[in-house]
Amino acid sequence: MHSYNVSDIKPDIFYSADLLIDNTFLLCAPPCRITGPMLSAVKKWGFTQIHSLGKIGLGAAQIRPINEPEFSEATLGSSVSISEENSVAVDASEFDISSDTEELSATEFTSTVNASEESAAIKMLANHAHKLKAEKKLTENSLVDIVQSLYNDFQNYITKVYTRYATHKEINLEEISDTVAYLCDYIQDFRRYVLRITPSLDARNRNFLISHSMRSTVLAITIGQQLHMSREKLVELGVAGILHEIGMIRLPPQTYMNDRPLAPSERSQMNTHPILSYNILKDANFPLGIQLGVLEHHERENGTGYPRHITGDTISLYAKIISVACSFEAITAPRHFKEAKTTYEAMIELLKNENHQYDDTVVKALLYSLSLFPIGAYVYLSNGKIAQVTDVAPDNPKNPIVTIIGETGNDGAPVTAQTDDNQLRIVRVMSKQESEDVLAALEKNAGAEKQDIS
């Protein structure tokens, strides 16, 4: 096994042997090029070396492994030569990319590989995060940072999938499914951290489609896991979640990127997006289950939805799940023209299920996934303390597990507690403004402590 200094590796180098990080996890398999996002991800995680069974390089410009002595041509002697057959340096022309890029400019070609690059970086970071978690090498704060970083990476991937379709009318089922499989593992392993992540108002309004698709997909997969769906079905559900709004990009941006409620004519236009999304996936030969999940995600159990006004059992399971996930996300999401409700208020609204719009089993699965006081919510406790809901108590969605704000144990870890109906009862959920004030105070205190230490 050869080892290489990350600092010696530049973007756009091709290689012909598996490239590994941490002697364990695969960074990429040949034929492939080392990309900027891959190198950035490696450096972000603090790796200084990568490993390979072969030598890597672009054409004749090979990189010498750090565990191999440097030889000059004179040292090797005339009896030894490095023939083209023995060399593992790979020229870019070997991969015949001309047929795919003949009609594209240099800028356009760069965009063709972005989604796959992001996917490769996600796989590498996710594998490393799972390993560190299994080995219990992460502090609570480090874990939160890692989960947020991976969340951002998944969201960036969705951006590139949408951009790729918008610019080239191309969409890769196999690649998206592969990435969603990692997203399912990420949610399974880090659920109580992932579900705390909520986009800011600015972030949502800057890229509404991507923010909404990411958060809805996370919630949909969480519901699917609660329902014990098979791995294959979870991946299909996740693909449908990511792509359920892709038809929007065929509509004028002002219909979904605005700071006001829609006019009736705009609303009618907006209501065509499930059909547009369905046609995109149908033309790309996506599985029928994914197509129907996308087409029917705005249908309602009582027939008041759109576009076909179907009811009950005629709505696909994927669509029923995405419908609940989308609605919860929309209720709790801030927009310029409406005040976001708390996650508790959103859960109550869905549990009321007025006029039986949603599938009761799916709503119950969301409840048992998030609790009545959903993960991430800040609450007042009966002992006068403030806490954040950080996990669900098995079989008891009314009394979740909370982390006490401002308290740490002897080991420096945050103090957690199981709420109940008596001694440690949740009095009420904090309002949005109260939550923001608490977060601001915590940030201020952390800054003061850091200054004192320095």
Secondary structure as a PSIPRED ss2 file (coil, helix, strand):
# PSIPRED VFORMAT (PSIPRED V4.0)

   1 M C   1.000  0.000  0.000
   2 H E   0.000  0.000  1.000
   3 S E   0.000  0.000  1.000
   4 Y E   0.000  0.000  1.000
   5 N E   0.000  0.000  1.000
   6 V H   0.000  1.000  0.000
   7 S H   0.000  1.000  0.000
   8 D H   0.000  1.000  0.000
   9 I C   1.000  0.000  0.000
  10 K C   1.000  0.000  0.000
  11 P C   1.000  0.000  0.000
  12 D C   1.000  0.000  0.000
  13 I E   0.000  0.000  1.000
  14 F E   0.000  0.000  1.000
  15 Y E   0.000  0.000  1.000
  16 S C   1.000  0.000  0.000
  17 A C   1.000  0.000  0.000
  18 D C   1.000  0.000  0.000
  19 L E   0.000  0.000  1.000
  20 L E   0.000  0.000  1.000
  21 I E   0.000  0.000  1.000
  22 D C   1.000  0.000  0.000
  23 N C   1.000  0.000  0.000
  24 T C   1.000  0.000  0.000
  25 F E   0.000  0.000  1.000
  26 L E   0.000  0.000  1.000
  27 L E   0.000  0.000  1.000
  28 C E   0.000  0.000  1.000
  29 A C   1.000  0.000  0.000
  30 P C   1.000  0.000  0.000
  31 P C   1.000  0.000  0.000
  32 C E   0.000  0.000  1.000
  33 R E   0.000  0.000  1.000
  34 I E   0.000  0.000  1.000
  35 T C   1.000  0.000  0.000
  36 G H   0.000  1.000  0.000
  37 P H   0.000  1.000  0.000
  38 M H   0.000  1.000  0.000
  39 L H   0.000  1.000  0.000
  40 S H   0.000  1.000  0.000
  41 A H   0.000  1.000  0.000
  42 V H   0.000  1.000  0.000
  43 K H   0.000  1.000  0.000
  44 K H   0.000  1.000  0.000
  45 W C   1.000  0.000  0.000
  46 G C   1.000  0.000  0.000
  47 F C   1.000  0.000  0.000
  48 T C   1.000  0.000  0.000
  49 Q E   0.000  0.000  1.000
  50 I E   0.000  0.000  1.000
  51 H E   0.000  0.000  1.000
  52 S E   0.000  0.000  1.000
  53 L C   1.000  0.000  0.000
  54 G C   1.000  0.000  0.000
  55 K C   1.000  0.000  0.000
  56 I E   0.000  0.000  1.000
  57 G E   0.000  0.000  1.000
  58 L E   0.000  0.000  1.000
  59 G C   1.000  0.000  0.000
  60 A C   1.000  0.000  0.000
  61 A E   0.000  0.000  1.000
  62 Q E   0.000  0.000  1.000
  63 I C   1.000  0.000  0.000
  64 R C   1.000  0.000  0.000
  65 P C   1.000  0.000  0.000
  66 I C   1.000  0.000  0.000
  67 N C   1.000  0.000  0.000
  68 E C   1.000  0.000  0.000
  69 P C   1.000  0.000  0.000
  70 E C   1.000  0.000  0.000
  71 F C   1.000  0.000  0.000
  72 S C   1.000  0.000  0.000
  73 E H   0.000  1.000  0.000
  74 A H   0.000  1.000  0.000
  75 T H   0.000  1.000  0.000
  76 L H   0.000  1.000  0.000
  77 G C   1.000  0.000  0.000
  78 S C   1.000  0.000  0.000
  79 S C   1.000  0.000  0.000
  80 V C   1.000  0.000  0.000
  81 S C   1.000  0.000  0.000
  82 I C   1.000  0.000  0.000
  83 S C   1.000  0.000  0.000
  84 E C   1.000  0.000  0.000
  85 E C   1.000  0.000  0.000
  86 N C   1.000  0.000  0.000
  87 S C   1.000  0.000  0.000
  88 V C   1.000  0.000  0.000
  89 A C   1.000  0.000  0.000
  90 V E   0.000  0.000  1.000
  91 D C   1.000  0.000  0.000
  92 A H   0.000  1.000  0.000
  93 S H   0.000  1.000  0.000
  94 E H   0.000  1.000  0.000
  95 F H   0.000  1.000  0.000
  96 D C   1.000  0.000  0.000
  97 I C   1.000  0.000  0.000
  98 S H   0.000  1.000  0.000
  99 S H   0.000  1.000  0.000
 100 D H   0.000  1.000  0.000
 101 T H   0.000  1.000  0.000
 102 E C   1.000  0.000  0.000
 103 E C   1.000  0.000  0.000
 104 L C   1.000  0.000  0.000
 105 S C   1.000  0.000  0.000
 106 A H   0.000  1.000  0.000
 107 T H   0.000  1.000  0.000
 108 E H   0.000  1.000  0.000
 109 F H   0.000  1.000  0.000
 110 T H   0.000  1.000  0.000
 111 S H   0.000  1.000  0.000
 112 T H   0.000  1.000  0.000
 113 V H   0.000  1.000  0.000
 114 N H   0.000  1.000  0.000
 115 A H   0.000  1.000  0.000
 116 S H   0.000  1.000  0.000
 117 E H   0.000  1.000  0.000
 118 E H   0.000  1.000  0.000
 119 S H   0.000  1.000  0.000
 120 A H   0.000  1.000  0.000
 121 A H   0.000  1.000  0.000
 122 I H   0.000  1.000  0.000
 123 K H   0.000  1.000  0.000
 124 M H   0.000  1.000  0.000
 125 L H   0.000  1.000  0.000
 126 A H   0.000  1.000  0.000
 127 N H   0.000  1.000  0.000
 128 H H   0.000  1.000  0.000
 129 A H   0.000  1.000  0.000
 130 H H   0.000  1.000  0.000
 131 K H   0.000  1.000  0.000
 132 L H   0.000  1.000  0.000
 133 K H   0.000  1.000  0.000
 134 A H   0.000  1.000  0.000
 135 E C   1.000  0.000  0.000
 136 K C   1.000  0.000  0.000
 137 K C   1.000  0.000  0.000
 138 L C   1.000  0.000  0.000
 139 T C   1.000  0.000  0.000
 140 E H   0.000  1.000  0.000
 141 N H   0.000  1.000  0.000
 142 S H   0.000  1.000  0.000
 143 L H   0.000  1.000  0.000
 144 V H   0.000  1.000  0.000
 145 D H   0.000  1.000  0.000
 146 I H   0.000  1.000  0.000
 147 V H   0.000  1.000  0.000
 148 Q H   0.000  1.000  0.000
 149 S H   0.000  1.000  0.000
 150 L H   0.000  1.000  0.000
 151 Y H   0.000  1.000  0.000
 152 N H   0.000  1.000  0.000
 153 D H   0.000  1.000  0.000
 154 F H   0.000  1.000  0.000
 155 Q H   0.000  1.000  0.000
 156 N H   0.000  1.000  0.000
 157 Y H   0.000  1.000  0.000
 158 I H   0.000  1.000  0.000
 159 T H   0.000  1.000  0.000
 160 K H   0.000  1.000  0.000
 161 V H   0.000  1.000  0.000
 162 Y H   0.000  1.000  0.000
 163 T H   0.000  1.000  0.000
 164 R H   0.000  1.000  0.000
 165 Y H   0.000  1.000  0.000
 166 A H   0.000  1.000  0.000
 167 T H   0.000  1.000  0.000
 168 H H   0.000  1.000  0.000
 169 K C   1.000  0.000  0.000
 170 E C   1.000  0.000  0.000
 171 I C   1.000  0.000  0.000
 172 N C   1.000  0.000  0.000
 173 L H   0.000  1.000  0.000
 174 E H   0.000  1.000  0.000
 175 E H   0.000  1.000  0.000
 176 I H   0.000  1.000  0.000
 177 S H   0.000  1.000  0.000
 178 D H   0.000  1.000  0.000
 179 T H   0.000  1.000  0.000
 180 V H   0.000  1.000  0.000
 181 A H   0.000  1.000  0.000
 182 Y H   0.000  1.000  0.000
 183 L H   0.000  1.000  0.000
 184 C H   0.000  1.000  0.000
 185 D H   0.000  1.000  0.000
 186 Y H   0.000  1.000  0.000
 187 I H   0.000  1.000  0.000
 188 Q H   0.000  1.000  0.000
 189 D H   0.000  1.000  0.000
 190 F H   0.000  1.000  0.000
 191 R H   0.000  1.000  0.000
 192 R H   0.000  1.000  0.000
 193 Y H   0.000  1.000  0.000
 194 V H   0.000  1.000  0.000
 195 L C   1.000  0.000  0.000
 196 R C   1.000  0.000  0.000
 197 I C   1.000  0.000  0.000
 198 T C   1.000  0.000  0.000
 199 P C   1.000  0.000  0.000
 200 S C   1.000  0.000  0.000
 201 L H   0.000  1.000  0.000
 202 D H   0.000  1.000  0.000
 203 A H   0.000  1.000  0.000
 204 R H   0.000  1.000  0.000
 205 N H   0.000  1.000  0.000
 206 R H   0.000  1.000  0.000
 207 N C   1.000  0.000  0.000
 208 F H   0.000  1.000  0.000
 209 L H   0.000  1.000  0.000
 210 I H   0.000  1.000  0.000
 211 S H   0.000  1.000  0.000
 212 H H   0.000  1.000  0.000
 213 S H   0.000  1.000  0.000
 214 M H   0.000  1.000  0.000
 215 R H   0.000  1.000  0.000
 216 S H   0.000  1.000  0.000
 217 T H   0.000  1.000  0.000
 218 V H   0.000  1.000  0.000
 219 L H   0.000  1.000  0.000
 220 A H   0.000  1.000  0.000
 221 I H   0.000  1.000  0.000
 222 T H   0.000  1.000  0.000
 223 I H   0.000  1.000  0.000
 224 G H   0.000  1.000  0.000
 225 Q H   0.000  1.000  0.000
 226 Q H   0.000  1.000  0.000
 227 L C   1.000  0.000  0.000
 228 H C   1.000  0.000  0.000
 229 M C   1.000  0.000  0.000
 230 S C   1.000  0.000  0.000
 231 R H   0.000  1.000  0.000
 232 E H   0.000  1.000  0.000
 233 K H   0.000  1.000  0.000
 234 L H   0.000  1.000  0.000
 235 V H   0.000  1.000  0.000
 236 E H   0.000  1.000  0.000
 237 L H   0.000  1.000  0.000
 238 G H   0.000  1.000  0.000
 239 V H   0.000  1.000  0.000
 240 A H   0.000  1.000  0.000
 241 G H   0.000  1.000  0.000
 242 I H   0.000  1.000  0.000
 243 L H   0.000  1.000  0.000
 244 H C   1.000  0.000  0.000
 245 E C   1.000  0.000  0.000
 246 I H   0.000  1.000  0.000
 247 G H   0.000  1.000  0.000
 248 M H   0.000  1.000  0.000
 249 I H   0.000  1.000  0.000
 250 R H   0.000  1.000  0.000
 251 L C   1.000  0.000  0.000
 252 P C   1.000  0.000  0.000
 253 P H   0.000  1.000  0.000
 254 Q H   0.000  1.000  0.000
 255 T H   0.000  1.000  0.000
 256 Y C   1.000  0.000  0.000
 257 M C   1.000  0.000  0.000
 258 N C   1.000  0.000  0.000
 259 D C   1.000  0.000  0.000
 260 R C   1.000  0.000  0.000
 261 P C   1.000  0.000  0.000
 262 L C   1.000  0.000  0.000
 263 A C   1.000  0.000  0.000
 264 P H   0.000  1.000  0.000
 265 S H   0.000  1.000  0.000
 266 E H   0.000  1.000  0.000
 267 R H   0.000  1.000  0.000
 268 S H   0.000  1.000  0.000
 269 Q H   0.000  1.000  0.000
 270 M H   0.000  1.000  0.000
 271 N C   1.000  0.000  0.000
 272 T C   1.000  0.000  0.000
 273 H H   0.000  1.000  0.000
 274 P H   0.000  1.000  0.000
 275 I H   0.000  1.000  0.000
 276 L H   0.000  1.000  0.000
 277 S H   0.000  1.000  0.000
 278 Y H   0.000  1.000  0.000
 279 N H   0.000  1.000  0.000
 280 I H   0.000  1.000  0.000
 281 L H   0.000  1.000  0.000
 282 K H   0.000  1.000  0.000
 283 D H   0.000  1.000  0.000
 284 A C   1.000  0.000  0.000
 285 N C   1.000  0.000  0.000
 286 F C   1.000  0.000  0.000
 287 P C   1.000  0.000  0.000
 288 L H   0.000  1.000  0.000
 289 G H   0.000  1.000  0.000
 290 I H   0.000  1.000  0.000
 291 Q H   0.000  1.000  0.000
 292 L H   0.000  1.000  0.000
 293 G H   0.000  1.000  0.000
 294 V H   0.000  1.000  0.000
 295 L H   0.000  1.000  0.000
 296 E C   1.000  0.000  0.000
 297 H C   1.000  0.000  0.000
 298 H C   1.000  0.000  0.000
 299 E C   1.000  0.000  0.000
 300 R C   1.000  0.000  0.000
 301 E C   1.000  0.000  0.000
 302 N C   1.000  0.000  0.000
 303 G C   1.000  0.000  0.000
 304 T C   1.000  0.000  0.000
 305 G C   1.000  0.000  0.000
 306 Y C   1.000  0.000  0.000
 307 P C   1.000  0.000  0.000
 308 R C   1.000  0.000  0.000
 309 H C   1.000  0.000  0.000
 310 I C   1.000  0.000  0.000
 311 T C   1.000  0.000  0.000
 312 G H   0.000  1.000  0.000
 313 D H   0.000  1.000  0.000
 314 T H   0.000  1.000  0.000
 315 I C   1.000  0.000  0.000
 316 S C   1.000  0.000  0.000
 317 L H   0.000  1.000  0.000
 318 Y H   0.000  1.000  0.000
 319 A H   0.000  1.000  0.000
 320 K H   0.000  1.000  0.000
 321 I H   0.000  1.000  0.000
 322 I H   0.000  1.000  0.000
 323 S H   0.000  1.000  0.000
 324 V H   0.000  1.000  0.000
 325 A H   0.000  1.000  0.000
 326 C H   0.000  1.000  0.000
 327 S H   0.000  1.000  0.000
 328 F H   0.000  1.000  0.000
 329 E H   0.000  1.000  0.000
 330 A H   0.000  1.000  0.000
 331 I H   0.000  1.000  0.000
 332 T H   0.000  1.000  0.000
 333 A C   1.000  0.000  0.000
 334 P C   1.000  0.000  0.000
 335 R E   0.000  0.000  1.000
 336 H C   1.000  0.000  0.000
 337 F C   1.000  0.000  0.000
 338 K E   0.000  0.000  1.000
 339 E C   1.000  0.000  0.000
 340 A C   1.000  0.000  0.000
 341 K C   1.000  0.000  0.000
 342 T C   1.000  0.000  0.000
 343 T H   0.000  1.000  0.000
 344 Y H   0.000  1.000  0.000
 345 E H   0.000  1.000  0.000
 346 A H   0.000  1.000  0.000
 347 M H   0.000  1.000  0.000
 348 I H   0.000  1.000  0.000
 349 E H   0.000  1.000  0.000
 350 L H   0.000  1.000  0.000
 351 L H   0.000  1.000  0.000
 352 K H   0.000  1.000  0.000
 353 N C   1.000  0.000  0.000
 354 E H   0.000  1.000  0.000
 355 N H   0.000  1.000  0.000
 356 H H   0.000  1.000  0.000
 357 Q C   1.000  0.000  0.000
 358 Y C   1.000  0.000  0.000
 359 D C   1.000  0.000  0.000
 360 D H   0.000  1.000  0.000
 361 T H   0.000  1.000  0.000
 362 V H   0.000  1.000  0.000
 363 V H   0.000  1.000  0.000
 364 K H   0.000  1.000  0.000
 365 A H   0.000  1.000  0.000
 366 L H   0.000  1.000  0.000
 367 L H   0.000  1.000  0.000
 368 Y H   0.000  1.000  0.000
 369 S H   0.000  1.000  0.000
 370 L H   0.000  1.000  0.000
 371 S C   1.000  0.000  0.000
 372 L C   1.000  0.000  0.000
 373 F C   1.000  0.000  0.000
 374 P C   1.000  0.000  0.000
 375 I C   1.000  0.000  0.000
 376 G C   1.000  0.000  0.000
 377 A C   1.000  0.000  0.000
 378 Y E   0.000  0.000  1.000
 379 V E   0.000  0.000  1.000
 380 Y E   0.000  0.000  1.000
 381 L E   0.000  0.000  1.000
 382 S C   1.000  0.000  0.000
 383 N C   1.000  0.000  0.000
 384 G C   1.000  0.000  0.000
 385 K C   1.000  0.000  0.000
 386 I E   0.000  0.000  1.000
 387 A E   0.000  0.000  1.000
 388 Q E   0.000  0.000  1.000
 389 V E   0.000  0.000  1.000
 390 T E   0.000  0.000  1.000
 391 D E   0.000  0.000  1.000
 392 V C   1.000  0.000  0.000
 393 A C   1.000  0.000  0.000
 394 P C   1.000  0.000  0.000
 395 D C   1.000  0.000  0.000
 396 N C   1.000  0.000  0.000
 397 P C   1.000  0.000  0.000
 398 K C   1.000  0.000  0.000
 399 N C   1.000  0.000  0.000
 400 P C   1.000  0.000  0.000
 401 I E   0.000  0.000  1.000
 402 V E   0.000  0.000  1.000
 403 T E   0.000  0.000  1.000
 404 I E   0.000  0.000  1.000
 405 I E   0.000  0.000  1.000
 406 G E   0.000  0.000  1.000
 407 E E   0.000  0.000  1.000
 408 T E   0.000  0.000  1.000
 409 G C   1.000  0.000  0.000
 410 N C   1.000  0.000  0.000
 411 D C   1.000  0.000  0.000
 412 G C   1.000  0.000  0.000
 413 A C   1.000  0.000  0.000
 414 P E   0.000  0.000  1.000
 415 V E   0.000  0.000  1.000
 416 T E   0.000  0.000  1.000
 417 A E   0.000  0.000  1.000
 418 Q E   0.000  0.000  1.000
 419 T C   1.000  0.000  0.000
 420 D C   1.000  0.000  0.000
 421 D C   1.000  0.000  0.000
 422 N C   1.000  0.000  0.000
 423 Q C   1.000  0.000  0.000
 424 L C   1.000  0.000  0.000
 425 R C   1.000  0.000  0.000
 426 I E   0.000  0.000  1.000
 427 V E   0.000  0.000  1.000
 428 R E   0.000  0.000  1.000
 429 V E   0.000  0.000  1.000
 430 M C   1.000  0.000  0.000
 431 S C   1.000  0.000  0.000
 432 K H   0.000  1.000  0.000
 433 Q H   0.000  1.000  0.000
 434 E H   0.000  1.000  0.000
 435 S H   0.000  1.000  0.000
 436 E H   0.000  1.000  0.000
 437 D H   0.000  1.000  0.000
 438 V H   0.000  1.000  0.000
 439 L H   0.000  1.000  0.000
 440 A H   0.000  1.000  0.000
 441 A H   0.000  1.000  0.000
 442 L H   0.000  1.000  0.000
 443 E H   0.000  1.000  0.000
 444 K H   0.000  1.000  0.000
 445 N H   0.000  1.000  0.000
 446 A H   0.000  1.000  0.000
 447 G H   0.000  1.000  0.000
 448 A H   0.000  1.000  0.000
 449 E H   0.000  1.000  0.000
 450 K H   0.000  1.000  0.000
 451 Q H   0.000  1.000  0.000
 452 D H   0.000  1.000  0.000
 453 I H   0.000  1.000  0.000
 454 S C   1.000  0.000  0.000
